[in-house]
């Protein structure tokens, strides 16, 4: 069976964990391909809520093997805390079913401190990162001075690499950013312990995927973040430092395009964004609170990783058309439709007005994007609770119209629809 890729089509937080959870119930292997613990995937099972940052959501299903691919950057402390938290909740996270690529790079306190220092130094032009050390870790990877997880197999070399690395970061912290230096010895000692813990989990994950392909297994590539946070195709520089798009799954797992089956774009029924950068359909005030929630529910629009309130706005079809193109999407999974249920009318952005002209594409240039004014059509709301819907026929006609309008406008089908956080609240269309 080919690999099915799940990607976010907006600025992340589309509900990929929820969709991966459903699809991985039938998968033999679930592999995370990009980002780090900047991601937060929430999976709700009955009354239980799992918040995962690094480990693929498929871990909750006892049948799937889970991989963290070479494209991911791993904070070992977060990895260990997540593994231990899952063990306490009775989930099997034995090294036999959870594998970490030995080519993945590790995040250190040096990366965390630099992320913070760079953001502080940027002042008003800060990106609004999650401060998880993601940018500095990928910077080191590209500069060929990063530390790969595989080095944890060689304790003395690993020690040396950590010491050399922290000394380098200390020089930058003290002399470029005027910050305090980190304690080299205690970090080395901690990382020695982390290496002992992680050692059994290390593997050549690309080889495991290829074995699974040869044995006709069902494989899911689980994305993190979203298309507009992609280092190349997102709203640079207000992006993350990896490739959350479909192409990132190939590089981030070590597979070729001939092995790809479906490319599923997860889209929230409205739009959200965390951090800085242009957001054409952003809304504020009471309308925004209706979409965002107040933070009392686990599904409200507050960051899983940072707790920050997300900026929210209406659905933007220019973004969806762009994501369909960049990812080669075969279908969409539309999430959180239930959040729109109380609205009498639902605005959907169909194009932009830019310097007096109508455009229907998502501009590559950030200044142009900042100048874009959304052109909306208003669709009638359904004003009915849809959280109990389990089939197309259960949906009110106006909800059906909203779904059809989106899929007709972007030219690909919507095959999955979520009407609530529960596992049984995902409708196949
Ligand atoms: P970084 O990935 O921590 O460097 O943050 C860069 C940008 O990506 C910031 O605007 C973050 O808010 C955003 N970002 C990173 N990860 C996520 C995510 O999982 N969901 C939403 N936004 C994210």
Boltz pocket constraint, residues with backbone or C-beta under 6 A from the ligand:
constraints:
  - pocket:
      binder: B
      contacts: [[A, 11], [A, 12], [A, 13], [A, 38], [A, 39], [A, 40], [A, 127], [A, 128], [A, 129], [A, 130], [A, 131], [A, 132], [A, 133], [A, 134], [A, 135], [A, 224], [A, 225], [A, 229], [A, 238], [A, 239], [A, 240], [A, 241], [A, 273], [A, 274], [A, 275], [A, 276]]
      max_distance: 6.0
